[in-house]
């Protein structure tokens, strides 16, 4: 399905926290809620897990908001994993709660790898863009706001997300440079998740077969 989010084994107050995060981050809103097989299910308006076109960036904003809200309530993501062999599967998230540790207030944003040659910063704070501009200076063809003040896009040279031969090594070296540069301003990868329902049938191929990175930086 392309519109459901299910919570398993969370206490009722955390269901309320997630509901608020969904309402605050997904402009189309929640269509319905129900208990499904012991899980609390939210049915969203639209199709966020298709993660294509106009819903690509907002869907990642929504997931980032949910993960951030859970983190600040003491629920730390310990794994995002694919436990299904279905063709349109998505990751399942596993969390651990530690009441003895107070979570440090943090900033979150997302990076998505789109089409064959685009990288998007979604919900990134202002100091992130110049860091990536510097790292990608020799790799980019152009850059632009894909969605004003929400998603900043770099169009890269070649086809790094569909690379062959030695280009596969170059792509991974570039990603290492990105991770290292983000580390200099305090960001680390918090999660790498498959949130798209399999390969895209659209022309853009937004997010098809690639993970989305969620990054976190403690606030000081």
Secondary structure, 3 states (H helix, E strand, C coil): CCCEEEECCCCHHHHHHHHHHHHHHCCCCEEEEEEECCEEEEEECCCHHHCCHHHHHHHHHHHHHHHHHHHHCCEEEEEEECCCCCCCCCCEEEEEECCCCCCCCEEEEEEEEECCCEEEEECCCHHHHHHHHHHCCCCEEEEEEEECCCEEEEEECCCHHHCCCCHHHHHHHHHHHHHHHHHCCCCEEEEEECCCCCCCCCCCCCCCCCCEEEEEEECC
